[in-house]
Amino acid sequence: MSLLKLSGVTKVFGGLTAVNRLDMEISEGQIFGVIGPNGAGKTTVFNCITGIYTPEDGEIMWDGENITGLQPHKIAMKGVVRTFQTIRLFSKMSVAENVMSGRHFRSRQKWWNAIFHTPKSYKDEIANWQHVKETLEYFDLIDYASHPSGSLPYGIQRKVEIARAMATEPRLLILDEPAAGLNDSETLALVELINGIRRQGVTILLIEHDMDLVMELTDYITVINFGEKIAEGTPTEIQKNPQVIEAYLGSDEDDE
C-alpha cells in the first residue's frame, strides 16, 4: 500500500484551475520528485497535501486514511511536515529555539504541568532539549545553537529549517525547492543531507528546479504542466520524455 496517494485532486482559484485531476502515488522510503515549469501548480499540490488548501475535488490518502481538507496541524501530527520555498524561520530566536519549536506538538505534558513546573513538565522539557541537541549535532549546527537564526548565512538558515522539520519526527518530509539560493558546494552538501535523512527511514517529497539535483536524488518523478500531470517515471525515463522536453524547452511550433 502507498504511503501517500492523490486521486483526482483538483484545486481552483476563481476561474483558474491550478491543479486538474492530479493522480500521484508515493511509496514509503522513496525520494519522490515533482517538477514542472514555473506556475505549473507544484506548490499548490504541496499546499493541498499539507492542509493549507482544500481541494475542490479528489481525495488525499495518507497511510490508508483520508486527510483531504484536514487542518495543517493535524496533518503534521500524523507525520507529514514541510519546508517552504522562502525560508520561514523565527529570525530573532536562536537556532536551538527554532529547532525546539518543532518539538512542541510532540510534548506529552498537559498545559497545567508547564504552568506549575511539575516533575512531569521538567522531565518532558529535558527530553525535548536532548532531542534538539541530537538534531543540531546531526545537522552540524551545534556551533550555531545560540545564534539568532536571522543573522546566519542563507545556506545555514536552510539547514536550520530542515532541522526544525526533522525535529517533529516526520514520516514524510516535503521539501519545496530546498536548493534555491544555494551555491554549488551547499547544493552538494544538501544532496548528502537528503540521502542521510532517507536512510533514517523518512520518505521525501521534493519540488526542485535544479534538474541535476532532481535526477541524482529521486527514485521517481511526476511532471506537471498547467496543473495537469504530463508524465511520470524514473529519472532516466523523464529525461527522454518528449512531452517533458517540450514543456521545458518549447516546441518548433512555438518558435514559429
C-alpha positions, 0 to 999 in steps of 0.5 A: 500500500502507498504511503501517500496517494492523490486521486483526482485532486483538483484545486481552483482559484476563481476561474483558474484551475491550478491543479486538474485531476492530479493522480500521484502515488508515493511509496514509503522510503522513496525520494519522490520528485515533482517538477514542472515549469514555473506556475505549473501548480507544484506548490499548490499540490504541496499546499493541498497535501499539507492542509493549507488548501482544500481541494475542490475535488479528489481525495488525499490518502495518507497511510490508508486514511483520508486527510483531504481538507484536514487542518495543517496541524493535524496533518503534521501530527500524523507525520507529514511536515514541510519546508517552504520555498522562502525560508520561514524561520523565527529570525530573532530566536536562536537556532536551538529555539527554532529547532525546539519549536518543532518539538512542541506538538510532540510534548506529552505534558498537559498545559497545567504541568508547564504552568506549575513546573511539575516533575512531569513538565521538567522531565518532558522539557529535558527530553525535548532539549536532548532531542534538539541537541541530537538534531543540531549535532546531526545537522552540524549546527551545534556551533550555531545553537545560540545564534539568532537564526536571522543573522546566519548565512542563507545556506545555514538558515536552510539547514536550520529549517530542515532541522526544525522539520526533522525535529517533529519526527516526520514520516514524510518530509516535503521539501519545496525547492530546498536548493534555491539560493544555494551555491554549488558546494551547499547544493552538494552538501544538501544532496548528502543531507537528503540521502542521510535523512532517507536512510533514517527511514523518512520518505521525501517529497521534493519540488526542485528546479535544479534538474541535476539535483532532481535526477541524482536524488529521486527514485521517481518523478511526476511532471506537471504542466498547467496543473495537469500531470504530463508524465511520470517515471524514473529519472532516466525515463523523464529525461527522454520524455518528449512531452517533458522536453517540450514543456521545458524547452518549447516546441518548433511550433512555438518558435514559429 
